[in-house]
Amino acid sequence: MARNKHPEETVRLILDVSFRLFVEKGYEHTSIQGIIDNLGGLSKGAIYHHFKSKEEILLAVTDRITAESNQMLAVIRDRLDLSGKEKLKTIFRESINRPVQNDIFTVAPDFHNNAKLLFSLLHDTIDNAAPNYILPIIQQGISDGSIETDYPEQFAELILLVANVWMNPMIFDSSEEESYRKFMLFRQMLQGFGLDIIDDEMLERLQELASIYQKNK
């Protein structure tokens, strides 16, 4: 196949193939050559024209997944039929039930040896997701009486940091038992704020994701 004349299509192809291989083989067991072999004739130069390393490809794949997640958050944030509390519950449910979560936990990227990936997650959590998606929901909840806090900005950051970082077994290599205890404490913490939004079905799903990670790390 001749080199794609449209750069955006070339990038999309590289990311599609890379993500599929990361899922099937794991990030550590996927090589640049392996990605090239599945690009239908694109050369190594075509990859290095857009990405300097396999790590950069992983970051781009992660950025694309994050963008899709943020789109989902925006849809829920802007709904007019839910209270602030109901929106938070919907976000947690929809986030953990997205099919791509199985793929992410199967890939099990190594955060310990990939500072850029961890920084990317922290940066999006604090500078984007918390202020742009969670904070408006908390502010709505304060107005409609479904959420009580005097510190909405900090509460938005706390919720996401606990959910996306502290509870993430891929960052702390938590066992299934350790993950379960963290999930239960998170549930207790939210209940302390009057937010009974983590139900048993969500807990089972979180345990399922932790199990997927442990089997594929």
RODOFI-220517 format. One line per 10 residues: their letters; for each residue x, y, z of N, C-alpha, C. Coordinates in Angstrom, 3 decimals, padded with zeros to 6 digits, m for minus. Example, Ala and Ser with C-alpha at 12.3 -4.5 7.8 and 13.67 -1.06 7.14 Angstrom:
<nodes>
as) 013.190 m005.690 007.800 012.300 m004.500 007.800 013.200 m003.300 007.800 | 012.850 m002.250 007.080 013.670 m001.060 007.140 012.900 000.030 007.870 .
</nodes>
This chain:
<nodes>
marnkhpeet) 000.844 m001.193 000.000 000.000 000.000 000.000 000.875 001.236 000.000 | 000.588 002.177 m000.850 001.373 003.405 m000.901 001.145 004.226 000.351 | 002.114 005.071 000.626 001.989 005.908 001.822 000.764 006.801 001.721 | 000.023 006.853 002.773 m001.201 007.647 002.799 m000.866 009.123 002.609 | m001.579 009.762 001.667 m001.316 011.169 001.394 m001.926 012.086 002.441 | m002.803 011.550 003.285 m003.469 012.360 004.292 m002.896 012.022 005.666 | m002.126 012.930 006.275 m001.465 012.644 007.559 m002.412 012.194 008.652 | m003.608 012.794 008.718 m004.535 012.432 009.791 m005.001 010.980 009.644 | m005.120 010.508 008.403 m005.508 009.115 008.192 m004.375 008.170 008.564 | m003.143 008.594 008.284 m001.982 007.790 008.658 m001.887 007.666 010.173 .
vrlildvsfr) m002.068 008.782 010.863 m002.012 008.767 012.328 m003.121 007.887 012.893 | m004.317 008.016 012.353 m005.440 007.203 012.838 m005.146 005.715 012.642 | m004.575 005.355 011.490 m004.240 003.960 011.226 m003.196 003.457 012.209 | m002.155 004.249 012.435 m001.098 003.854 013.379 m001.673 003.637 014.770 | m002.539 004.539 015.218 m003.116 004.431 016.562 m004.081 003.259 016.663 | m004.872 003.030 015.608 m005.798 001.896 015.612 m005.036 000.574 015.722 | m004.016 000.429 014.895 m003.230 m000.807 014.894 m002.480 m000.961 016.211 | m001.883 000.112 016.689 m001.100 000.047 017.936 m001.977 m000.341 019.108 | m003.145 000.278 019.200 m004.041 m000.037 020.317 m004.473 m001.494 020.266 | m004.792 m001.977 019.071 m005.194 m003.383 018.937 m004.067 m004.315 019.385 .
lfvekgyeht) m002.834 m004.007 019.000 m001.698 m004.848 019.393 m001.410 m004.732 020.883 | m001.553 m003.520 021.431 m001.359 m003.350 022.880 m002.348 m004.226 023.647 | m003.587 m004.289 023.142 m004.614 m005.092 023.800 m004.314 m006.578 023.656 | m003.944 m006.986 022.446 m003.732 m008.405 022.179 m002.449 m008.945 022.814 | m001.374 m008.164 022.768 m000.069 m008.659 023.206 000.446 m008.001 024.482 | m000.143 m006.856 024.834 000.390 m006.071 025.937 001.387 m005.058 025.421 | 001.482 m003.930 026.094 002.368 m002.846 025.654 003.816 m003.306 025.590 | 004.283 m003.983 026.640 005.692 m004.374 026.712 006.066 m005.375 025.620 | 005.094 m006.155 025.154 005.384 m007.195 024.164 005.048 m006.762 022.743 | 004.747 m005.490 022.573 004.499 m004.943 021.245 005.698 m004.096 020.827 .
siqgiidnlg) 006.259 m004.402 019.677 007.423 m003.666 019.182 007.018 m002.719 018.062 | 007.871 m001.742 017.783 007.631 m000.855 016.646 007.551 m001.678 015.364 | 008.431 m002.683 015.232 008.408 m003.518 014.040 007.092 m004.281 013.936 | 006.583 m004.741 015.074 005.303 m005.432 015.070 004.185 m004.535 014.596 | 004.229 m003.261 014.985 003.226 m002.292 014.531 003.360 m002.088 013.028 | 004.600 m001.936 012.542 004.847 m001.739 011.107 004.296 m002.913 010.297 | 004.522 m004.125 010.800 004.091 m005.323 010.081 002.579 m005.398 009.913 | 001.843 m004.628 010.711 000.382 m004.666 010.647 m000.215 m003.412 010.020 | 000.626 m002.592 009.398 000.152 m001.325 008.829 m000.154 m001.415 007.337 | m000.111 m002.615 006.784 m000.506 m002.786 005.391 000.405 m002.115 004.392 .
glskgaiyhh) 001.695 m002.030 004.699 002.628 m001.487 003.721 003.230 m000.150 004.083 | 002.748 000.492 005.118 003.371 001.741 005.552 004.773 001.461 006.065 | 005.677 002.365 005.827 007.072 002.165 006.183 007.359 002.611 007.609 | 008.548 002.218 008.068 008.989 002.680 009.385 009.086 004.202 009.406 | 009.478 004.773 008.269 009.568 006.226 008.181 008.235 006.907 008.387 | 007.149 006.230 007.944 005.816 006.810 008.125 005.468 006.915 009.595 | 005.891 005.923 010.388 005.648 005.969 011.833 006.492 007.059 012.477 | 007.799 007.053 012.176 008.693 007.999 012.845 008.493 009.435 012.374 | 007.770 009.593 011.270 007.410 010.950 010.849 006.427 011.574 011.833 | 005.611 010.722 012.457 004.579 011.213 013.381 004.913 010.943 014.851 .
fkskeeilla) 005.641 009.859 015.131 005.925 009.474 016.509 007.403 009.101 016.645 | 008.027 009.624 017.695 009.451 009.364 017.893 009.719 008.008 018.543 | 008.714 007.457 019.217 008.935 006.216 019.956 007.612 005.514 020.207 | 007.707 004.283 020.683 006.509 003.526 021.062 005.803 004.219 022.225 | 006.569 004.841 023.105 005.985 005.551 024.241 005.098 006.697 023.760 | 005.543 007.411 022.737 004.735 008.508 022.196 003.443 007.976 021.580 | 003.514 006.800 020.980 002.302 006.198 020.427 001.325 005.890 021.551 | 001.842 005.322 022.651 000.984 005.023 023.797 000.335 006.285 024.340 | 001.095 007.365 024.430 000.538 008.628 024.922 m000.564 009.131 023.994 | m000.356 008.989 022.696 m001.365 009.428 021.733 m002.614 008.568 021.826 .
vtdritaesn) m002.422 007.266 021.988 m003.568 006.365 022.174 m004.340 006.761 023.420 | m003.615 007.041 024.497 m004.243 007.437 025.756 m004.983 008.765 025.617 | m004.383 009.713 024.903 m005.026 011.009 024.686 m006.340 010.842 023.925 | m006.350 009.941 022.968 m007.573 009.719 022.191 m008.664 009.120 023.071 | m008.293 008.174 023.933 m009.265 007.569 024.844 m009.790 008.617 025.818 | m008.882 009.477 026.306 m009.272 010.541 027.225 m010.248 011.501 026.568 | m009.998 011.834 025.311 m010.888 012.745 024.590 m012.280 012.140 024.458 | m012.344 010.849 024.187 m013.640 010.172 024.078 m014.350 010.169 025.433 | m013.569 009.959 026.501 m014.143 009.970 027.843 m014.685 011.348 028.186 | m013.936 012.390 027.852 m014.377 013.749 028.155 m015.634 014.119 027.381 .
qmlavirdrl) m015.776 013.581 026.189 m017.000 013.819 025.425 m018.205 013.225 026.147 | m018.009 012.032 026.712 m019.074 011.397 027.489 m019.400 012.232 028.727 | m018.377 012.743 029.399 m018.592 013.586 030.579 m019.387 014.834 030.219 | m019.076 015.424 029.079 m019.764 016.647 028.668 m021.248 016.391 028.428 | m021.569 015.263 027.822 m022.970 014.934 027.557 m023.750 014.816 028.868 | m023.156 014.133 029.853 m023.830 013.964 031.142 m023.915 015.295 031.884 | m022.824 016.060 031.859 m022.808 017.370 032.525 m023.933 018.266 032.021 | m024.224 018.195 030.739 m025.176 019.125 030.134 m026.621 018.616 030.127 | m026.865 017.446 030.687 m028.233 016.947 030.748 m029.080 017.828 031.670 | m030.329 018.003 031.309 m031.232 018.866 032.074 m032.201 018.080 032.950 .
dlsgkeklkt) m032.172 016.754 032.829 m033.155 015.935 033.539 m032.605 015.293 034.808 | m031.349 015.617 035.189 m030.732 014.993 036.346 m030.258 016.041 037.350 | m030.312 015.683 038.636 m029.734 016.540 039.674 m028.219 016.378 039.645 | m027.515 017.211 040.391 m026.064 017.096 040.463 m025.638 015.726 040.970 | m026.303 015.254 042.025 m025.987 013.940 042.586 m026.237 012.836 041.568 | m027.338 012.914 040.843 m027.659 011.897 039.838 m026.641 011.905 038.697 | m026.149 013.086 038.366 m025.135 013.174 037.312 m023.834 012.500 037.745 | m023.430 012.701 038.997 m022.212 012.044 039.484 m022.355 010.530 039.428 | m023.500 010.020 039.851 m023.725 008.572 039.808 m023.704 008.068 038.368 | m024.310 008.819 037.463 m024.330 008.422 036.053 m022.928 008.411 035.476 .
ifresinrpv) m022.115 009.392 035.853 m020.737 009.449 035.351 m019.943 008.237 035.808 | m020.039 007.892 037.086 m019.298 006.733 037.586 m019.755 005.455 036.886 | m021.065 005.300 036.747 m021.586 004.092 036.118 m021.151 003.993 034.663 | m021.315 005.093 033.919 m020.971 005.070 032.498 m019.468 004.913 032.291 | m018.678 005.537 033.140 m017.214 005.485 032.989 m016.685 004.066 033.139 | m017.110 003.376 034.188 m016.546 002.050 034.436 m017.141 000.986 033.519 | m018.305 001.265 032.921 m018.951 000.279 032.055 m018.603 000.449 030.581 | m017.808 001.469 030.258 m017.401 001.635 028.865 m016.590 000.418 028.425 | m016.917 m000.196 027.279 m016.187 m001.389 026.819 m014.683 m001.174 026.704 | m014.272 000.064 026.390 m012.841 000.329 026.223 m012.074 000.135 027.526 .
qndiftvapd) m012.767 000.187 028.675 m012.090 m000.027 029.953 m011.479 m001.426 030.017 | m012.179 m002.418 029.478 m011.618 m003.770 029.447 m010.304 m003.785 028.669 | m010.281 m003.063 027.552 m009.075 m003.007 026.727 m007.937 m002.312 027.463 | m008.263 m001.215 028.148 m007.232 m000.463 028.874 m006.617 m001.317 029.973 | m007.456 m002.005 030.731 m006.940 m002.823 031.827 m006.254 m004.084 031.305 | m006.567 m004.478 030.068 m005.861 m005.596 029.437 m004.466 m005.158 028.992 | m004.383 m003.973 028.396 m003.088 m003.429 027.996 m002.186 m003.263 029.210 | m002.783 m002.829 030.337 m002.059 m002.662 031.605 m000.744 m001.908 031.424 | m000.796 m000.654 030.936 000.441 000.108 030.756 001.191 000.277 032.069 | 002.517 000.290 031.972 003.368 000.361 033.163 003.559 001.816 033.579 .
fhnnakllfs) 002.757 002.284 034.517 002.877 003.661 034.985 004.171 003.880 035.764 | 004.678 002.831 036.404 005.880 002.977 037.219 007.072 003.425 036.384 | 007.161 002.927 035.160 008.291 003.245 034.301 007.912 004.165 033.149 | 006.805 004.845 033.290 006.352 005.738 032.236 005.824 007.026 032.869 | 006.744 007.878 033.258 006.380 009.110 033.948 005.499 010.009 033.074 | 005.739 009.998 031.764 004.948 010.844 030.869 003.481 010.433 030.884 | 003.258 009.138 030.907 001.878 008.642 030.912 001.173 009.016 032.211 | 001.878 008.859 033.334 001.298 009.218 034.625 001.045 010.723 034.701 | 002.002 011.513 034.221 001.813 012.967 034.235 000.630 013.363 033.371 | 000.479 012.690 032.212 m000.646 012.991 031.326 m001.970 012.749 032.032 .
llhdtidnaa) m002.057 011.647 032.787 m003.282 011.332 033.531 m003.549 012.388 034.601 | m002.519 012.741 035.374 m002.674 013.734 036.436 m003.047 015.101 035.859 | m002.384 015.459 034.773 m002.635 016.757 034.149 m004.084 016.864 033.678 | m004.570 015.829 033.002 m005.951 015.877 032.512 m006.945 015.893 033.663 | m006.628 015.156 034.739 m007.529 015.092 035.884 m007.682 016.448 036.558 | m006.554 017.098 036.851 m006.571 018.346 037.617 m006.888 019.567 036.760 | m006.330 019.614 035.563 m006.454 020.823 034.752 m007.606 020.796 033.754 | m008.194 019.622 033.547 m009.255 019.550 032.554 m010.534 018.923 033.112 | m010.471 017.636 033.464 m011.686 016.924 033.863 m012.341 017.530 035.104 | m011.550 017.798 036.138 m012.128 018.320 037.383 m012.808 019.676 037.189 .
pnyilpiiqq) m012.109 020.684 036.645 m012.760 022.001 036.536 m013.826 022.098 035.448 | m013.665 021.347 034.368 m014.562 021.521 033.227 m015.780 020.604 033.236 | m015.699 019.489 033.956 m016.798 018.529 033.916 m017.389 018.240 035.300 | m016.537 017.958 036.279 m017.038 017.587 037.605 m017.451 018.816 038.417 | m016.668 019.872 038.389 m016.999 021.072 039.159 m018.371 021.652 038.799 | m018.703 021.815 037.523 m020.045 022.343 037.205 m021.170 021.461 037.752 | m020.937 020.154 037.788 m021.946 019.242 038.325 m022.089 019.433 039.830 | m020.965 019.573 040.522 m021.014 019.800 041.966 m021.683 021.137 042.272 | m021.369 022.156 041.489 m021.998 023.458 041.693 m023.505 023.377 041.462 | m023.909 022.601 040.462 m025.345 022.394 040.252 m025.954 021.683 041.448 .
gisdgsietd) m025.243 020.646 041.947 m025.737 019.894 043.096 m025.904 020.760 044.329 | m024.985 021.702 044.515 m025.100 022.634 045.643 m026.361 023.490 045.474 | m026.600 023.928 044.254 m027.768 024.768 043.978 m029.079 024.007 044.125 | m029.107 022.746 043.681 m030.368 021.996 043.756 m030.526 021.227 045.072 | m029.506 021.325 045.955 m029.608 020.720 047.274 m029.220 019.259 047.352 | m028.733 018.675 046.254 m028.380 017.251 046.268 m026.938 016.989 046.693 | m026.104 018.053 046.745 m024.704 017.926 047.160 m024.401 019.035 048.157 | m023.717 018.672 049.244 m023.346 019.666 050.258 m021.834 019.702 050.429 | m021.235 020.833 050.120 m019.817 021.054 050.376 m019.531 022.547 050.307 | m018.610 022.991 051.134 m018.179 024.389 051.099 m016.969 024.581 050.193 .
ypeqfaelil) m016.457 023.469 049.649 m015.235 023.527 048.857 m015.419 022.772 047.536 | m016.250 023.280 046.646 m016.570 022.548 045.415 m015.364 022.262 044.524 | m014.451 023.241 044.384 m013.284 023.020 043.520 m012.425 021.878 044.042 | m012.146 021.893 045.350 m011.312 020.852 045.942 m012.029 019.499 045.948 | m013.328 019.521 046.124 m014.096 018.278 046.130 m014.058 017.622 044.748 | m014.149 018.442 043.693 m014.082 017.920 042.326 m012.737 017.239 042.082 | m011.652 017.871 042.541 m010.328 017.277 042.368 m010.186 016.010 043.190 | m010.681 016.050 044.434 m010.560 014.892 045.321 m011.242 013.665 044.732 | m012.466 013.842 044.257 m013.213 012.720 043.708 m012.453 012.065 042.561 | m011.943 012.888 041.644 m011.273 012.331 040.472 m009.901 011.751 040.803 .
lvanvwmnpm) m009.170 012.398 041.709 m007.857 011.860 042.073 m007.990 010.507 042.759 | m008.990 010.383 043.623 m009.210 009.095 044.292 m009.655 008.047 043.270 | m010.593 008.401 042.415 m011.145 007.439 041.459 m010.150 007.065 040.365 | m009.448 008.064 039.818 m008.584 007.813 038.660 m007.161 007.425 039.014 | m006.709 007.817 040.203 m005.308 007.581 040.564 m005.194 006.617 041.737 | m005.700 007.009 042.901 m005.519 006.187 044.107 m006.158 004.818 043.970 | m007.322 004.736 043.319 m008.011 003.447 043.160 m007.545 002.680 041.923 | m006.675 003.267 041.139 m006.248 002.648 039.889 m005.176 001.588 040.156 | m005.501 000.293 040.005 m004.525 m000.754 040.306 m003.320 m000.720 039.379 | m003.457 m000.101 038.213 m002.335 m000.030 037.286 m001.248 000.919 037.774 .
ifdsseeesy) m001.606 001.841 038.661 m000.619 002.790 039.180 000.075 002.246 040.417 | m000.688 001.619 041.309 m000.111 001.122 042.565 000.025 m000.399 042.602 | m000.272 m001.047 041.474 m000.166 m002.508 041.377 m000.919 m003.184 042.518 | m002.115 m002.698 042.775 m002.921 m003.232 043.875 m003.465 m004.607 043.532 | m003.461 m005.497 044.507 m004.075 m006.811 044.331 m005.586 m006.639 044.283 | m006.288 m007.705 043.926 m007.748 m007.630 043.886 m008.311 m007.317 045.269 | m007.713 m007.886 046.315 m008.172 m007.620 047.674 m007.909 m006.166 048.066 | m006.716 m005.675 047.745 m006.393 m004.281 048.049 m007.317 m003.334 047.281 | m007.573 m003.665 046.030 m008.465 m002.836 045.225 m009.865 m002.810 045.829 | m010.334 m003.959 046.262 m011.668 m004.036 046.870 m011.763 m003.140 048.096 .
rkfmlfrqml) m010.733 m003.168 048.943 m010.748 m002.328 050.152 m010.753 m000.850 049.793 | m010.035 m000.488 048.758 m010.038 000.905 048.322 m011.415 001.300 047.789 | m012.022 000.408 047.009 m013.357 000.700 046.481 m014.347 000.928 047.626 | m014.282 000.063 048.650 m015.205 000.177 049.776 m014.988 001.473 050.544 | m013.718 001.864 050.714 m013.434 003.112 051.422 m013.926 004.311 050.616 | m013.761 004.256 049.300 m014.254 005.329 048.433 m015.770 005.455 048.569 | m016.429 004.319 048.611 m017.880 004.317 048.792 m018.250 004.952 050.132 | m017.517 004.571 051.186 m017.764 005.145 052.508 m017.523 006.645 052.517 | m016.457 007.075 051.864 m016.118 008.492 051.814 m017.248 009.294 051.172 | m017.737 008.813 050.040 m018.819 009.519 049.358 m020.089 009.531 050.195 .
qgfgldiidd) m020.366 008.421 050.868 m021.540 008.372 051.738 m021.414 009.399 052.853 | m020.193 009.635 053.325 m019.966 010.651 054.356 m020.322 012.047 053.878 | m020.262 012.243 052.568 m020.667 013.520 051.975 m022.144 013.507 051.576 | m022.848 012.447 051.960 m024.260 012.343 051.608 m024.496 011.857 050.194 | m023.458 011.257 049.591 m023.564 010.810 048.205 m023.529 009.284 048.148 | m024.685 008.701 048.236 m024.790 007.238 048.139 m024.932 006.886 046.663 | m023.807 006.964 045.928 m023.874 006.843 044.467 m023.096 005.654 043.926 | m022.401 004.918 044.784 m021.690 003.713 044.348 m022.481 002.496 044.811 | m023.131 001.811 043.887 m023.966 000.671 044.265 m023.184 m000.640 044.101 | m023.813 m001.740 044.475 m023.137 m003.042 044.443 m022.747 m003.441 043.027 .
emlerlqela) m023.568 m003.094 042.064 m023.249 m003.424 040.669 m021.961 m002.734 040.223 | m021.782 m001.469 040.639 m020.556 m000.747 040.310 m019.352 m001.385 040.990 | m019.525 m001.797 042.252 m018.425 m002.442 042.968 m017.992 m003.725 042.277 | m018.965 m004.493 041.800 m018.645 m005.723 041.078 m017.879 m005.427 039.796 | m018.274 m004.374 039.115 m017.588 m003.994 037.882 m016.159 m003.539 038.173 | m015.961 m002.779 039.232 m014.622 m002.343 039.608 m013.734 m003.536 039.945 | m014.287 m004.520 040.630 m013.535 m005.733 040.938 m013.187 m006.494 039.667 | m014.109 m006.492 038.714 m013.853 m007.164 037.439 m012.669 m006.523 036.723 | m012.619 m005.195 036.703 m011.515 m004.498 036.054 m010.188 m004.776 036.762 | m010.209 m004.792 038.092 m008.995 m005.101 038.845 m008.510 m006.510 038.527 .
siyqknk) m009.445 m007.441 038.361 m009.097 m008.807 038.022 m008.478 m008.899 036.628 | m009.045 m008.150 035.688 m008.504 m008.127 034.332 m007.063 m007.635 034.350 | m006.803 m006.595 035.115 m005.442 m006.046 035.208 m004.479 m007.096 035.776 | m004.848 m007.725 036.888 m003.955 m008.680 037.522 m003.626 m009.860 036.597 | m004.559 m010.232 035.748 m004.338 m011.363 034.852 m003.460 m011.003 033.657 | m003.375 m009.708 033.341 m002.668 m009.301 032.126 m001.429 m008.443 032.366 | m001.136 m008.133 033.631 000.017 m007.249 033.872 001.321 m007.952 033.533 .
</nodes>
